[in-house]
C-alpha cells in the first residue's frame, strides 16, 4: 500500500511539473529543441534537383524563413499561396524562404510534383529521416522558424492566425520578418503553430 501511494505521489508531482512548465520541453528523439535567441545548427538536406544543400548555402543575407510543409495536409495546402507570396515579397529584401518536407509518408517524387503544381519558386528540401524536424522540434505543417542575419532563431510558430486567408487578423511571421529588417527585436517571438502532425520515420 505504501509503495502504491509513493508511486502515485511521484506520478502526480511529475504531472504538476510538466503542466506548470518547470520541466523544459524535449523534442522528438529526446533532442532539446533550438531555443529563441540561439544559433540554429548547420544541417544538410537534398533539394528537388537532387543536390545536397546546407543551411549556410540556403540562408538569406538579411534573414531566413524555414517552413515545414506537406503534400497532403489540407492545412499546409491552405497556405500554399501565402507561402509563395511571402517568398516573393521578401526575396528582394534579402530574406530567403525555404520549404522543408519531413514527412516519411511523402516521397521525393510526390514533393516534386506538388511543388510543380503549386508553382513554388522558393527552395524546397526533403528532410530524410526527419532529422531537421527533430533538431528544431518541429511538430506541424505548416510551422515556421525565422532566423536573423546571424543565424539566430528569433521567431517560431504559426504563419498567421487563420487557415482561411480571408479571416486573418494577425500576421505573426510577417511582423517578425519586418522587425528583423528594421533592426528591431521581435515583439512576439513565439506563436503556437497549428496544422497536421509531421509523419516521422
C-alpha positions in Angstrom: 0.0 0.0 0.0 2.8 2.4 0.9 4.6 1.6 -2.3 1.4 2.3 -4.3 1.0 5.6 -2.6 4.6 6.6 -3.1 4.3 5.7 -6.8 1.1 7.7 -7.2 2.8 10.7 -5.5 5.7 10.5 -7.9 3.4 10.5 -10.9 1.3 13.4 -9.5 4.4 15.5 -8.9 5.8 14.8 -12.4 2.5 15.8 -13.9 2.5 19.0 -12.0 6.0 19.8 -13.1 5.1 19.3 -16.7 1.9 21.2 -16.6 3.5 24.0 -14.7 6.3 24.3 -17.2 9.0 23.6 -14.7 10.4 20.9 -16.9 11.9 22.0 -20.2 10.1 20.5 -23.3 12.1 17.9 -25.1 11.6 17.4 -28.8 11.4 14.1 -30.8 14.0 11.5 -30.1 14.9 13.2 -26.8 16.6 16.2 -28.6 16.3 19.6 -26.9 14.6 22.0 -29.4 16.5 25.1 -30.5 15.6 28.0 -28.3 14.8 31.6 -29.3 18.0 33.6 -29.3 20.3 30.7 -30.1 22.0 30.0 -33.4 20.4 27.2 -35.4 23.0 24.5 -36.1 24.1 23.6 -39.6 22.1 20.9 -41.4 22.1 19.2 -44.7 19.2 18.2 -47.0 18.6 17.4 -50.6 16.7 19.8 -52.8 14.3 18.9 -55.6 17.1 18.7 -58.2 18.8 16.1 -56.1 21.6 18.5 -54.9 22.7 18.4 -51.3 22.2 21.8 -49.6 23.4 23.1 -46.3 21.7 25.7 -44.1 24.6 28.0 -44.8 24.0 27.8 -48.6 20.3 28.4 -48.2 20.4 31.5 -45.9 19.4 34.9 -47.0 21.6 37.9 -46.5 19.1 39.6 -44.1 17.2 36.6 -42.8 15.9 33.0 -43.4 12.5 31.6 -43.0 12.2 27.8 -42.6 8.7 26.4 -43.1 7.8 22.8 -42.6 5.3 21.9 -45.4 3.4 18.9 -46.6 2.0 17.5 -49.8 -1.3 16.1 -48.5 -2.0 18.2 -45.4 -5.1 20.4 -46.1 -3.9 23.0 -43.6 -0.5 23.3 -45.1 -2.1 23.4 -48.6 -4.4 26.2 -47.4 -1.2 28.3 -47.0 0.4 27.5 -50.4 -0.4 30.9 -52.0 0.5 32.7 -48.8 3.9 31.0 -48.6 4.7 31.7 -52.2 3.6 35.4 -51.7 5.8 35.6 -48.6 8.8 34.3 -50.6 8.1 36.8 -53.4 7.6 39.8 -51.1 10.8 39.3 -49.1 13.2 37.8 -51.7 14.3 41.3 -52.9 14.8 42.3 -49.3 17.4 39.6 -48.7 15.2 37.1 -46.9 15.0 33.6 -48.2 12.1 31.3 -47.7 12.9 27.5 -47.5 10.3 24.8 -47.5 11.1 21.6 -45.7 9.2 18.4 -46.2 9.9 16.0 -43.3 7.0 13.6 -43.8 8.2 10.0 -44.2 4.9 9.2 -46.0 5.6 11.7 -48.8 8.5 10.5 -51.2 10.6 13.0 -53.1 8.6 12.3 -56.3 5.4 13.5 -54.6 7.2 16.5 -53.2 8.4 17.4 -56.7 5.0 17.0 -58.3 3.4 19.1 -55.6 5.9 21.9 -55.9 5.5 21.9 -59.7 1.7 22.0 -59.5 1.7 24.9 -57.0 4.4 26.7 -59.0 6.6 27.3 -55.9 9.6 29.5 -56.6 11.2 29.1 -53.2 13.7 26.3 -52.5 12.3 23.1 -51.1 14.3 20.3 -49.5 13.5 16.8 -48.4 14.3 16.1 -44.8 15.2 12.4 -44.9 14.6 10.7 -41.6 13.1 14.0 -40.2 16.5 14.9 -38.8 15.9 18.7 -39.3 12.4 18.5 -37.8 13.9 16.7 -34.8 16.7 19.2 -34.4 14.3 22.1 -34.4 11.5 20.4 -32.5 9.0 20.9 -35.4 5.7 19.1 -34.9 3.3 20.6 -37.5 2.8 21.5 -41.1 2.9 24.4 -41.6 5.3 25.5 -38.8 7.7 28.4 -39.3 11.2 29.4 -38.0 12.7 32.8 -38.6 16.5 33.2 -38.4 18.1 36.6 -38.4 21.2 37.5 -40.5 23.5 35.9 -37.8 21.6 32.6 -37.9 19.9 33.1 -34.5 16.3 31.9 -34.1 14.1 35.0 -33.5 10.6 33.6 -34.2 9.0 30.2 -34.0 5.4 29.3 -34.6 2.4 29.9 -37.0 2.5 31.9 -40.2 -0.7 33.7 -39.2 -3.8 33.0 -37.1 -6.2 31.6 -39.6 -6.3 28.7 -42.1 -8.9 30.8 -44.0 -6.9 33.6 -45.6 -9.9 35.9 -45.6 -10.2 35.7 -41.8 -6.6 36.5 -40.9 -6.2 39.2 -38.3 -2.6 38.5 -37.1 0.3 38.2 -39.4 2.8 36.9 -36.8 5.5 35.7 -39.2 5.4 38.8 -41.4 5.5 41.0 -38.4 8.6 39.2 -37.1 10.4 39.5 -40.5 9.6 43.2 -40.7 11.0 43.7 -37.2 14.2 42.0 -38.2 14.6 44.0 -41.3 14.1 47.2 -39.3 16.7 46.1 -36.8 14.2 45.9 -34.0 13.5 43.0 -31.6 10.7 40.7 -32.5 7.8 41.7 -30.2 6.2 38.3 -30.3 8.9 35.6 -30.7 6.6 32.6 -30.4 3.0 31.9 -31.5 1.6 28.4 -31.2 1.7 26.6 -34.6 -1.3 24.6 -35.8 -1.7 22.1 -38.6 -1.2 18.4 -39.4 1.4 16.4 -37.5 4.7 15.7 -39.1 4.7 12.0 -40.1 8.0 10.9 -38.7 10.1 7.9 -39.8 
